[in-house]
Amino acid sequence: MPRFFSLIAAVLAAATLHAQPFDGVLQSVETHNTTLAALRRAADAEKAAARADLTLPDPEVEFGYMWGSPSVIGSRKNFSARQSFDIATLSGARRRAAAEAGRLADWQYRMGRMEILQQAYGCCLDVIYYNALLAELTVRSDNARQIAEAQKRRLDAGDATQMEYHAARLDLAAVEAETKRCTTERQAALDALALLNGGEAVSLDAAEFPAVEVPADFETWYADAEGRHPALAYARQAVEASKRQLAVSKAGRLPEFSLGFDGEYVLGERYQGITLGVSIPLWAGRGKVRQARAEKEAAEAREHDACAQFYGQMANLFRKQQGLRATADIYTKALASLDDTALLKRSLDAGQISVVEYLQAVRLYYDAVQQRLDALREWHMAYAEMTAVMW
């Protein structure tokens, strides 16, 4: 088996392992990604905004000084201080609503975090794919160069035709061009990783896809994933937040009380005492309650839709990754038993087949190698998208 296959044959055999060859890269992205930093600040700002209305209204203090006319009647001084109390604050309804809004901000951040890490994971898979492909192309390039040089010597000795020499040169040029293309694509994937890593370059030399644990039963796996997906948790949290806001709006329709002290001081007399006020919300709160109730119903509808969409998406991804894994398995088994490149090389050296026949035969083999590697990458991409909720 070629060195390339010995590198990645352990992928399917080690499917119960959890360690990833690029865990350090993902941790670095989470630390340095500028979008995540902005999302963290936004979450903190939303929490602070939710807590901003938890205090009682500011107290009111008034002082008045009035000159008397004629002056013999003296002056009059008025002093008043009062504090308002709303039921939503006293009952804790605002505090509970602020707590739910804070949790909503946390889940919104986790949604952004999952998207960023999923992008980074996909870039890492691309780099590993090109690392493995370049390792195979190195072997192919060396082999193609040896054949081209051998055909040149045979042509000079009169043992080969110009057509055979040209075929060998064309094969070498094709391998070199493919190597250049893969090198460029690999660098593009590394550049994308660096961008996700806050502009800091990333090194990833692994040429083996990560060993993963494939769920055996979709329904059992989905029951766990449904409770951990940030988008679904956000939708559920939005319902709870809307319920708390509805409670605040309902409390806003209750009377608002104020307690204070009033004093009036004139020449030789004074009047002072406690004041109690009541603000009756006859009209102001009615529309707010209707709005809050409508927002709650909308949040419940969004939660129902999110659950339905998520189930369908995960079921499709589960079937897709199963099919791609089966495809990779077919290529793995076939290439493990049908690797006759060494035999073909010996036949070519012995003059039993022409260089054109050799190139046609090995090209079929290398195409199968490419398709297997493509299937492995697509499988891991689908698996990563399906299991991103677990990160």
C-alpha angles and dihedrals in degrees: 000000000000120000091254093062094045086056098055105022089093092065097086095032092055098047094135096063121101106195115110124208090226105042089121091055092053091047090051091050091051090051100044106029108121094206091056090048089054091047090052091052091047091052091051090049092051091050091049090049091051091053094046094086098047096098128081119261115277115271118253122227125185133183126185131187119190125183117224124231121234090036093228091075090062128218132298125228124197125193128178136169126180140171124206123216124198122198094228091063097039093049094049094243092127092048092052091047090051091051091052091048089052091052089049090055090050092054091047089056091049090053090055091045092053092050093050094047091046090055090049091048090053091050090051090052089051091052092049090048092054092042090056093043092049090050089055092044090053089059091045092048093052091048093046091049092051091050093048091050091047091050090050091054091047091048091052089049092048094246097112137047127240089244092058091049091049091050090053091048092049091051091051091048091050092051092048092049091049090049090053092048093049091047090054092047091048091053090048090054090049090049090052089051091049090052090052088047093062094266095305116130118248127213118210119163099162114127096184125085115238119268108243138188108240114208111241098205124037099206093051092047092045092053088061097039093050091061094049105042110113094215092055092042089051091051091050091046091050089058092051091047091051090051091053091048090051089054090052091050092050091049087052089066091061120092118276116224131208129194123195153141126252128189134180120190125190134162107304094348139076137184121196139153151122122305128202122193135187126200111201112204100212098158113001100074101043097081092044092057092051090049093049092049091050091049090052092052090048091051091051090051091050091050092052091048092047091053093049093047093046093051092051093045093049093046090053092047091048092054091043095053090046091054094046091048090051089051091052089048091054092053092044094054094042096049093045091059100032102049100129098152092116091051091049091051092052090048090051093049090049091051093242092126132026123248090249091055090047093051092048092051097047091044089062089051094048091047089056090049090052094048092049091051090047090052091050092052094046090048093052091046091054091044091050092050091049096047099037087104089071096059 
